[in-house]
Amino acid sequence: MADRAAFMQMLRTDPFGFFAMARRAGPVVYADAIDAWNIFGYAEASDVLRNPALYSSDVSRWVGGSSEVPPQSLLGLDPPRHTQLRALVNAAFTPRRVAALEPQIRQLTDDLLDAAMAGGSFDLMESLAGPLPVIMIASLLGIPAEDQARFKAWSDTIAVLLGQGAGGGGIAPGIAQARTELNAYFEAQIEEHRRSPLDDLIGALLQAEIEGERLTADEVLAFLRLLLVAGNETTTNLIGNSVRCLVEAPGCWEWLQIGDRGDSTAGCIEEGLRYRPPVQLLRRWATQSVDLGGKHIEPGQALLVWLGAIHRDPAAFPDPDRFNPERDPNPHLAFGFGPHFCLGAPLARLEGRIALEALLARLPTLRRADAGPLEPTEGILMHGVKHLRLAVG
């Protein structure tokens, strides 16, 4: 247990230093401390993520139906059921619905920055990166603004506890309470929408139909849980990590000021996703005996795909330890790969780009308002910082 604790602590405080060291052992390495195969190579990770027949996402197959991710969630299903449910969710979570949010995102971003920049400095995470995604998710779902704080608390709790259990250490006790409270809240919302249908995402999910099939109440509930966690904490870290990269990369902010703002900010978001991916790892299970990266993996064994490691693989990314917003091509896997590619990627990218554009317009220079080390987020599933204080003016 002490070894596992040390492993988890290093992954939280110095993940990229750990990955650089671990990659020297090979692209696929077994760790007794967490009872899992660790994928550090880009090519091997791509093979795992694109092939659900060999590498399953359905944790219930291996742990008797008890898991950190409920089996009916899109994240915890394999084709063909995953394909069917994703088609239903796609019918509700459309590009048109996401694109229509842009004016609202821009206005909200401006409002948040107006309040934040009234003083001589502000905490990016507390003032913009944290509230922006959760307010937008609440808006998508038709959830009242007064419930945003509870949303944020549930999301943070579940994300941290998922990370703590990622290495096979079991389910942390607090996740049950967070799920119970979140489920009760969403069940009440679903019932209210059944009584009085509304033109929001919950209403669209309830009405979505493919070949005569609709989502069950449990499936709607699972997607709402997934959206809250995957669309909140991840986008918070996407914004925070991208700005952190720009603070730490000499000359990048000045380069952004004189470039084509739309293309340049999009490049910064993509490179931020590669250089400091908001989600640290993805988990799969081998369905049969398979050889990967020169190692033999048995059926049922867990595989952890470390995105922070594969994104620094020099075989896939030239000069991988340099933040380069002009990197092209940039085939990062921050949103996953294959059938589980993140459904919310367009919304996350849109929010990140708008946040950077607003900061560019308001901050001629970008610099931290304090010194010293940045405190990482809790757990190992997510990668980000708790606070990032920026100077105004």
Salt bridges, closest charged atoms under 4 A:
ASP47 OD1 - ARG50 NH1 2.78
GLU68 OE1 - ARG283 NH2 3.22
ASP78 OD2 - ARG61 NH1 3.60
GLU102 OE2 - ARG106 NH2 3.02
ASP110 OD1 - ARG362 NH2 3.79
ASP114 OD1 - ARG362 NH2 2.75
ASP123 OD2 - HIS387 ND1 2.60
GLU126 OE2 - HIS387 ND1 3.46
ASP147 OD1 - ARG150 NH2 2.89
ASP156 OD1 - LYS152 NZ 3.67
GLU191 OE2 - ARG195 NH1 3.74
GLU192 OE1 - ARG195 NH2 2.51
ASP200 OD2 - HIS193 NE2 2.76
GLU209 OE1 - ARG214 NE 3.21
GLU213 OE2 - ARG81 NH1 2.80
GLU219 OE2 - ARG81 NH2 2.58
GLU233 OE1 - LYS152 NZ 3.65
GLU248 OE2 - ARG244 NE 3.05
GLU248 OE1 - ARG276 NH2 3.76
GLU270 OE1 - HIS332 NE2 2.67
GLU270 OE2 - ARG349 NE 2.72
GLU271 OE2 - ARG274 NH2 2.91
GLU271 OE2 - ARG327 NE 3.10
ASP291 OD1 - HIS296 ND1 2.83
GLU298 OE2 - HIS296 NE2 3.17
ASP319 OD2 - ARG322 NE 2.83
ASP321 OD1 - ARG312 NH1 3.18
GLU357 OE1 - ARG106 NH1 3.00
GLU357 OE2 - ARG353 NH1 3.17
ASP370 OD1 - ARG368 NH2 3.23
GLU375 OE2 - LYS386 NZ 3.12
GLU378 OE2 - ARG12 NH2 3.42
GLU378 OE2 - LYS386 NZ 2.69
